[in-house]
C-alpha cells in the first residue's frame, strides 16, 4: 500500500495547525483595530509574562472574559 497519500495528508494537517498559529504570533489581536488600547494590552501582557519587575507568576494570573459586546 503506498504511503504518499498519508504523508501529504499529514503535511496538510500540520500546515493547517501551524499556519494560523504563526499568523496569530505576528498579531496577538488580529480582529482589533490598531490603537492605544490594543497597544496597551499587548504591552501589559508582555510585561506580566516576561521575568522582570512587573512579572506575574502563572499561578497568580486570572483572566476574565466578557462576551456580551460591551
C-alpha positions, 0 to 999 in steps of 0.5 A: 500500500503506498504511503504518499497519500498519508504523508501529504495528508499529514503535511496538510494537517500540520500546515493547517495547525501551524499556519494560523498559529504563526499568523496569530504570533505576528498579531496577538489581536488580529480582529482589533483595530490598531490603537492605544488600547490594543497597544496597551494590552499587548504591552501589559501582557508582555510585561506580566509574562516576561521575568522582570519587575512587573512579572506575574507568576502563572499561578497568580494570573486570572483572566476574565472574559466578557462576551456580551459586546460591551 
